[in-house]
Amino acid sequence: YGIEFDPFVDLNKLGGFCTKGLSMKPKMGNRFPRMIETASGMLNAIGLENIGLDRFINEKLPLLDKFQTRLIVNFFGDTVAEYVELASALSEVSRIDALEMNVSCPNVEKGGTRLSSDPVTLKRAVESVRNVTDKFLIIKLSPNVKDITELALAAEEGGADALSLINTFVGLKVDVESGKPWLANITGGLSGPAIKPIALAMVYATARAVKIPVIGIGGISSVEDALEFLMAGASAV
């Protein structure tokens, strides 16, 4: 949620940070094993495990008050109604500067799957959330689509203030000794240096398709990586 990094870095020196995904009710996540290293990356199938809205507001937010940097809360729901309910509740919290609507997590059975791949459904969902919040609204897009610019335009038309991309790719790793997938969930989300060239290409295309800011994500681990995204058209990383 951000505070875990306090012993290692001065969070006030950051432009801002984004929390892990938050749902209305606590979620246990997927069975173990749910993380495995791959060549130039990592697969994870955490399953959006989190403590839920009430505990986040009562336990985590008070610990974040001492930091002056911008706070972005990532949120998700299994239905559009849950997205709306959560966005409305988070909008009442003055400490929160922006909301990031996660419509793209590839390793849960419900929630982001349809929203992340259908422009019409996505636009309607963003409109519904936009109607209940005045917070700066960021839509986090999935790369697991035919044309990410179609989804970007739909989110922009729905009222998004900015876009963040990309989320992870669906991936699989097999244990050659057992012949079975390493992850209990079978597949997981691939992140790390391996996805950076694709992320750059998608940021480049999206930044030229929309008028709102694009936040670059994917395999960034150095100043040079960050500069590449900014030069490709991202407004932030």
N, C-alpha and C positions, 0 to 999 in steps of 0.2 A: 504493500500500500504506500510505499515511499519511505516511511520512517525507518525501515529495516536498513537503509543505506546510510543513515545518520552517522554511525560510528566510523564510516570510511570516507565520506565526502561531505563538504559543506553544502547542504542542499540549497542554501540561500544564493549560491553562486550559479545555480541552474536557472535557465529561463522559465522552466516549469517542468512538472513531471506528471505522468498519467498513472493512476492506480490500476491494479489488476481488475478484471471484470467483476461487476457487482450485480447481483440479482435481488429480487424482493425478499426471498427466503433463502436460508443457507443451503448450499449444495455440497455434497460429499465428493463429487468428482468421480473419475473412472477408477477401476481396479488397477493394482500394481502388477507388473511393471508398466510405467506410463511415460518414461523418458529413456531415450537411447541415443548415443552419439553416432553420427554418420560421417562419411567423408565430407569435410568442409561444412559441417552443419550438425543439426540435432533434430530428432523427432520427438514431439511431445504430444501426449494425449491426456492432459490433466483433467479435461472435462469441465472447465470453468468452475472449479472448486472455489468457494468463497464463504464468508461469514454472514452474508445477508445484510440488508439495508439497516435494520435496527442496531445491530452490533457495530456496524461501520460508523454510524452516526454517534453512537454512545461511547465507543471504545477507541476508534481510530482517529476520528476527526479532532477530538481534543488534543491529541498528541501532535497534530499537524499545525496547531495554532501558532507555534513559535517560529514557523518558517514563513518568510515573506514571498517566496516564489509562487508562481501561478499553479493552481491545483486543477487538474483535469480528471474527472471521474468517468471511467469506462463502465458502461452498463449494457445489460442485455435482458431479453425476456423470451419465454417460450411462445408468446402470442403478442400481437400488436397491442392488445389491451394492457399486457404487463409492461411493455416498453413505455406506454403512455403513463401508467400508474407510477412507475419508478422515476421517470423524467419529471413528473409533477412534484413528487416528494423531494427529489434532489434540488429542484429549483427553489425550494424554500430555504435552503442552506446558503447563507451569505458567503461562507468561507470558500465555497466551490466557484471557480471562475469559468469553467467550461464543462460541457458534457461530450463524451465520445460514445456514439451509438454503435455498438458492435453487431453488425449484421452478417458477419463473415466467418465465425469460428467453424472449421470444417469437421470437428470430431465429436459433435453431439447430435443426437437423433432429431431433436426438435429445435425450434428457435431460428438461428440464422440461415439455415440451408435455403429456404425458398426466397427469403428477402434478398439474399446476396446474389441471386442469379436471375431474378425477374424484375425488369425495370419498372413495370406498372405497379407491382406489389410494393416494391421499394419506395417509389414515389409516394404512394398512399400512406405507407408507414411513417415516412419522414414528415409528411404533412400533419399526420395525427400527433406526432411528438412536438412538432413546431408549434402547434396550437396551444400547448400547455406549458411551454417554457420560453423565457426571454434570455436564457443563458446562451452563450456562444455554443453552437451545435456543430460538432464534427461527426462525420459519418466515416466509419472504418470499413474499407472495401476489401472484398476477397479477390485473389488472383485466379481463382478456380472458375473462371467464366470465359465465354467465347470472346467478348469484347468489353473490356473494363470501362471504356469511355461511355458506353451506353448506360451503364449503371451510374457512372459519375454524373452524367447529364440528368438522369432521373433524380438523383439525390439533390442536385443543385435546384432543379425545378420544384422539388418538394420543400425547399426552404433551408437547406443546409448552409451554414456559414463557411465551412471548410471541409476538406476531405483528407483522410489519412490512408495511405496505402504504401505497401501491400501487407495483408495478413499472410499467414502461412499457406504453403501448398500441401495438398494431401499427399502423404508418402507412406512407404512401407519398407521395413527391414526384416529379413528372414534369418533366423538362426540356422546355419547350415548343419549343425550337429543334430538338432532335433527336427529340422524341416518345418518348423512352425514360426509364425511371426514373433518378433521380440516383444511387441506391445500386447498387453491383454486386450486392448481395444482393437487390435489388428492394425489399423492405420492411425497415423498421427499427423500433426502439422510440422512441416519441414521449415526450419529457419536457419539463419547463419550465412556465412560468406557465399555458399553455393547459390543462394537465390538473388544475390545483389544485381547481377546483370539483367535479370528479368524484371526485378523491381525498378531498376533505372529506366528500362524501356517503357514500362507501364506509367511511371511518373512523367516521363517525357511526353507520352501521348496524351495523358490526362490533363496535364498542365496547359496544353494547347487546345484542349476541347472545352474547358470550362473557364468561367471568369472568377470563380472563388479560389482562395488559396489552397494549395496542395501540400500536405505534410508527408515527407518521404520516410519510408520505413523499409528495412530489409537488408540485413548483412552489413550494417554500419558498425565498424569497429575502430575507425581511425579518422583523423582530420581529413585525409584525402578522400575517404569514402563519403564523408559528409559534404565536402565540396563538390563531389561528382553529382550528388543529388540536387544541390542548390543550382549547379550549372545546367542540370537537366530540366529545371523549371520549378523545383520545390521551393516553397517560401520558408520552410522550416524542416528540421529533421528531429 
